[in-house]
């Protein structure tokens, strides 16, 4: 999310971040544990919710999964808020709107941090 904002995005989709929250409308409880009944648009579950003729001309290509609930929506949003505050601190801005103007992207080609090699010898 922070990279998108620094790249100039005004809107960031966070569906994947909130799709495992307790407030979702597809929560099921099994043996006292809460799960998200997660299914794709091309899944059998989705076809069952629509007209039966959809299955006649579309293959089942989605997945039906039960994913453990990870927490509440306010916890996820609190993490997002904290991340955005850290972004502002790291790049030295007082307002999130300034992130695009002051941030700078750096391409990193070498994945090994060689700066500590001289101290390890």
Backbone as CSV, one residue per row, in Angstrom:
resi,resn,N_x,N_y,N_z,CA_x,CA_y,CA_z,C_x,C_y,C_z
1,UNK,0.822,-1.177,0.000,0.000,0.000,0.000,0.875,1.253,0.000
2,UNK,1.905,1.239,0.806,2.792,2.404,0.884,3.481,2.652,-0.450
3,UNK,3.936,1.603,-1.106,4.589,1.767,-2.405,3.617,2.346,-3.422
4,UNK,2.375,1.884,-3.403,1.376,2.388,-4.345,1.129,3.879,-4.131
5,UNK,1.023,4.289,-2.890,0.795,5.702,-2.588,1.996,6.542,-3.002
6,UNK,3.186,6.033,-2.743,4.389,6.760,-3.147,4.526,6.828,-4.664
7,UNK,3.951,5.856,-5.361,3.984,5.853,-6.822,2.901,6.745,-7.413
8,UNK,2.015,7.279,-6.569,1.008,8.216,-7.045,-0.429,7.749,-6.940
9,UNK,-0.664,6.564,-6.412,-2.037,6.069,-6.288,-2.830,6.894,-5.282
10,UNK,-4.067,7.160,-5.616,-4.968,7.844,-4.682,-5.893,6.847,-4.008
11,UNK,-6.011,5.660,-4.602,-6.854,4.596,-4.063,-6.070,3.287,-4.125
12,UNK,-6.157,2.501,-3.070,-5.501,1.197,-3.037,-6.538,0.166,-2.603
13,UNK,-6.667,-0.900,-3.374,-7.622,-1.955,-3.021,-7.001,-2.856,-1.959
14,UNK,-7.729,-3.085,-0.875,-7.200,-3.893,0.226,-8.083,-5.106,0.511
15,UNK,-8.793,-5.564,-0.500,-9.703,-6.701,-0.301,-8.982,-7.919,0.263
16,UNK,-7.793,-8.197,-0.231,-7.039,-9.347,0.252,-6.657,-9.222,1.721
17,UNK,-6.461,-7.979,2.173,-6.080,-7.763,3.569,-7.257,-7.952,4.524
18,UNK,-8.456,-7.644,4.055,-9.617,-7.702,4.941,-10.498,-8.936,4.695
19,UNK,-10.141,-9.747,3.723,-11.002,-10.878,3.356,-11.010,-12.004,4.379
20,UNK,-10.139,-11.956,5.377,-10.103,-12.999,6.406,-10.566,-12.477,7.769
21,UNK,-11.294,-11.361,7.744,-11.744,-10.737,8.988,-13.071,-11.323,9.464
22,UNK,-13.277,-11.225,10.744,-14.478,-11.741,11.403,-15.764,-11.118,10.871
23,UNK,-15.681,-9.895,10.378,-16.876,-9.189,9.930,-17.359,-9.609,8.540
24,UNK,-16.620,-10.461,7.855,-17.043,-10.912,6.525,-18.365,-11.661,6.621
25,UNK,-19.161,-11.594,5.569,-20.487,-12.212,5.602,-20.466,-13.715,5.307
26,UNK,-19.313,-14.282,5.037,-19.233,-15.706,4.722,-18.447,-16.487,5.775
27,UNK,-18.617,-16.125,7.046,-17.963,-16.819,8.153,-18.808,-18.017,8.564
28,UNK,-18.147,-19.159,8.705,-18.817,-20.371,9.190,-18.075,-20.851,10.432
29,UNK,-18.797,-21.490,11.325,-18.188,-22.010,12.540,-18.217,-23.524,12.494
30,UNK,-17.048,-24.132,12.690,-16.924,-25.588,12.686,-16.161,-25.992,13.942
31,UNK,-16.789,-26.791,14.779,-16.195,-27.259,16.033,-15.643,-26.110,16.883
32,UNK,-16.369,-25.018,16.943,-15.977,-23.882,17.766,-14.949,-22.959,17.129
33,UNK,-14.455,-23.301,15.968,-13.483,-22.465,15.256,-14.172,-21.726,14.118
34,UNK,-13.788,-20.471,13.883,-14.385,-19.677,12.817,-13.513,-19.728,11.563
35,UNK,-14.192,-19.909,10.423,-13.525,-19.970,9.132,-14.240,-19.061,8.142
36,UNK,-13.480,-18.589,7.160,-14.053,-17.852,6.049,-14.309,-18.859,4.942
37,UNK,-15.534,-18.907,4.448,-15.868,-19.757,3.308,-15.451,-18.979,2.060
38,UNK,-14.229,-19.210,1.622,-13.587,-18.434,0.567,-13.771,-19.154,-0.763
39,UNK,-14.379,-18.474,-1.721,-14.611,-19.117,-3.013,-14.432,-18.119,-4.146
40,UNK,-13.963,-18.616,-5.280,-13.718,-17.775,-6.441,-14.946,-17.648,-7.316
41,UNK,-14.893,-16.723,-8.265,-16.028,-16.469,-9.140,-16.341,-17.648,-10.048
42,UNK,-15.368,-18.477,-10.348,-15.595,-19.637,-11.208,-15.744,-20.929,-10.428
43,UNK,-16.043,-20.862,-9.150,-16.129,-22.057,-8.309,-17.537,-22.641,-8.302
44,UNK,-17.635,-23.871,-7.847,-18.929,-24.534,-7.728,-19.842,-23.756,-6.787
45,UNK,-19.299,-23.247,-5.685,-20.086,-22.472,-4.722,-20.726,-21.258,-5.391
46,UNK,-19.966,-20.548,-6.199,-20.498,-19.368,-6.876,-21.554,-19.769,-7.899
47,UNK,-21.304,-20.860,-8.627,-22.286,-21.331,-9.602,-23.582,-21.755,-8.926
48,UNK,-23.478,-22.300,-7.715,-24.679,-22.683,-6.972,-25.502,-21.461,-6.565
49,UNK,-24.847,-20.321,-6.409,-25.545,-19.098,-6.023,-26.201,-18.400,-7.212
50,UNK,-25.795,-18.768,-8.423,-26.349,-18.154,-9.629,-27.243,-19.164,-10.341
51,UNK,-27.664,-18.802,-11.515,-28.560,-19.706,-12.250,-27.831,-20.995,-12.631
52,UNK,-28.519,-22.140,-12.630,-27.871,-23.416,-12.960,-27.362,-23.475,-14.401
53,UNK,-27.852,-22.620,-15.270,-27.409,-22.662,-16.661,-25.961,-22.207,-16.810
54,UNK,-25.418,-21.487,-15.816,-24.019,-21.036,-15.898,-23.069,-22.231,-15.984
55,UNK,-23.369,-23.303,-15.265,-22.485,-24.467,-15.268,-22.501,-25.181,-16.610
56,UNK,-23.526,-24.979,-17.385,-23.626,-25.660,-18.673,-22.610,-25.136,-19.679
57,UNK,-22.241,-23.869,-19.598,-21.316,-23.331,-20.585,-20.021,-22.779,-20.003
58,UNK,-19.850,-22.873,-18.701,-18.602,-22.435,-18.078,-18.020,-23.578,-17.248
59,UNK,-16.731,-23.815,-17.387,-16.117,-24.863,-16.566,-15.916,-24.385,-15.135
60,UNK,-15.844,-25.298,-14.204,-15.534,-24.978,-12.818,-14.026,-24.778,-12.734
61,UNK,-13.613,-23.533,-12.531,-12.179,-23.255,-12.476,-11.770,-22.532,-11.196
62,UNK,-12.702,-22.299,-10.305,-12.395,-21.624,-9.047,-12.188,-22.617,-7.934
63,UNK,-11.773,-22.103,-6.781,-11.534,-22.962,-5.626,-12.516,-22.633,-4.516
64,UNK,-12.856,-23.635,-3.735,-13.668,-23.469,-2.529,-12.762,-23.814,-1.349
65,UNK,-12.523,-22.846,-0.481,-11.606,-23.056,0.637,-12.227,-22.616,1.947
66,UNK,-11.794,-23.225,3.023,-12.103,-22.751,4.371,-10.800,-22.221,4.954
67,UNK,-10.759,-20.921,5.224,-9.563,-20.261,5.731,-9.853,-19.758,7.135
68,UNK,-8.979,-20.045,8.100,-9.224,-19.571,9.460,-9.352,-18.047,9.525
69,UNK,-10.287,-17.572,10.328,-10.461,-16.134,10.544,-9.193,-15.616,11.224
70,UNK,-8.671,-14.501,10.731,-7.408,-13.964,11.246,-7.582,-12.866,12.282
71,UNK,-8.758,-12.313,12.411,-8.948,-11.237,13.382,-10.091,-10.333,12.984
72,UNK,-10.130,-9.192,13.640,-11.202,-8.233,13.390,-10.730,-7.153,12.412
73,UNK,-11.676,-6.557,11.750,-11.402,-5.525,10.756,-10.655,-4.345,11.366
74,UNK,-11.038,-3.939,12.577,-10.366,-2.787,13.191,-8.890,-3.073,13.462
75,UNK,-8.520,-4.336,13.691,-7.111,-4.692,13.881,-6.324,-4.519,12.578
76,UNK,-6.916,-4.965,11.471,-6.264,-4.818,10.166,-6.113,-3.344,9.819
77,UNK,-7.167,-2.574,10.006,-7.108,-1.153,9.689,-6.126,-0.408,10.586
78,UNK,-5.974,-0.856,11.816,-4.995,-0.267,12.719,-3.579,-0.528,12.206
79,UNK,-3.333,-1.730,11.686,-2.028,-2.045,11.105,-1.759,-1.192,9.865
80,UNK,-2.781,-1.008,9.045,-2.652,-0.170,7.849,-2.310,1.262,8.263
81,UNK,-3.027,1.767,9.231,-2.787,3.130,9.721,-1.362,3.268,10.261
82,UNK,-0.913,2.280,11.016,0.448,2.306,11.552,1.493,2.266,10.446
83,UNK,1.238,1.469,9.419,2.157,1.402,8.290,2.259,2.723,7.553
84,UNK,1.129,3.387,7.384,1.134,4.687,6.712,1.838,5.756,7.566
85,UNK,1.679,5.663,8.870,2.402,6.594,9.750,3.906,6.359,9.648
86,UNK,4.305,5.083,9.623,5.729,4.761,9.483,6.265,5.276,8.158
87,UNK,5.487,5.128,7.098,5.887,5.643,5.790,6.218,7.126,5.887
88,UNK,5.317,7.875,6.490,5.528,9.320,6.612,6.796,9.623,7.412
89,UNK,7.049,8.853,8.454,8.244,9.047,9.267,9.502,8.730,8.465
90,UNK,9.492,7.611,7.750,10.675,7.191,6.991,11.067,8.184,5.908
91,UNK,10.095,8.760,5.229,10.429,9.665,4.123,10.360,11.138,4.524
92,UNK,10.018,11.399,5.783,10.075,12.757,6.323,8.980,13.695,5.860
93,UNK,7.747,13.191,5.790,6.632,14.065,5.417,5.628,14.123,6.564
94,UNK,4.890,15.218,6.630,3.883,15.367,7.674,2.496,14.971,7.200
95,UNK,2.343,14.832,5.888,1.037,14.567,5.294,1.193,13.464,4.248
96,UNK,0.270,12.524,4.231,0.337,11.406,3.289,0.279,11.893,1.844
97,UNK,-0.321,13.046,1.622,-0.407,13.605,0.262,0.958,14.002,-0.275
98,UNK,1.903,14.237,0.606,3.254,14.618,0.194,4.123,13.418,-0.163
99,UNK,3.658,12.218,0.111,4.463,11.017,-0.132,4.867,10.889,-1.595
100,UNK,3.952,11.175,-2.501,4.251,11.055,-3.921,5.319,12.050,-4.359
101,UNK,5.273,13.236,-3.797,6.206,14.288,-4.211,7.611,14.095,-3.648
102,UNK,7.724,13.453,-2.494,9.033,13.372,-1.843,9.665,11.988,-1.863
103,UNK,8.908,10.964,-2.198,9.477,9.616,-2.172,10.320,9.357,-3.412
104,UNK,11.240,8.430,-3.260,12.130,8.074,-4.358,12.296,6.554,-4.345
105,UNK,12.122,5.947,-5.496,12.289,4.503,-5.611,13.718,4.191,-6.020
106,UNK,14.266,3.143,-5.429,15.626,2.715,-5.734,15.564,1.251,-6.157
107,UNK,16.112,0.971,-7.331,16.156,-0.419,-7.804,17.285,-1.143,-7.076
108,UNK,16.965,-2.295,-6.508,17.957,-3.095,-5.810,18.166,-4.366,-6.616
109,UNK,19.352,-4.538,-7.157,19.650,-5.712,-7.969,20.319,-6.815,-7.172
110,UNK,21.057,-6.468,-6.159,21.790,-7.449,-5.384,21.014,-7.739,-4.104
111,UNK,20.612,-8.968,-3.903,19.785,-9.293,-2.748,20.605,-9.625,-1.505
112,UNK,21.915,-9.642,-1.605,22.772,-9.939,-0.457,23.309,-8.626,0.093
113,UNK,23.154,-8.424,1.387,23.673,-7.217,2.026,25.154,-7.425,2.296
114,UNK,25.990,-6.820,1.492,27.438,-6.988,1.608,28.065,-5.929,2.525
115,UNK,27.277,-5.036,3.065,27.834,-3.956,3.885,28.427,-4.471,5.194
116,UNK,27.997,-5.633,5.666,28.508,-6.171,6.927,29.660,-7.144,6.730
117,UNK,30.014,-7.480,5.491,31.069,-8.475,5.242,32.402,-8.051,5.833
118,UNK,32.712,-6.778,5.793,34.014,-6.338,6.304,34.098,-6.492,7.814
119,UNK,32.943,-6.495,8.499,32.955,-6.647,9.964,32.957,-8.110,10.388
120,UNK,32.523,-8.982,9.511,32.420,-10.403,9.863,33.760,-11.123,9.754
121,UNK,34.728,-10.516,9.111,36.027,-11.195,8.900,36.908,-11.136,10.105
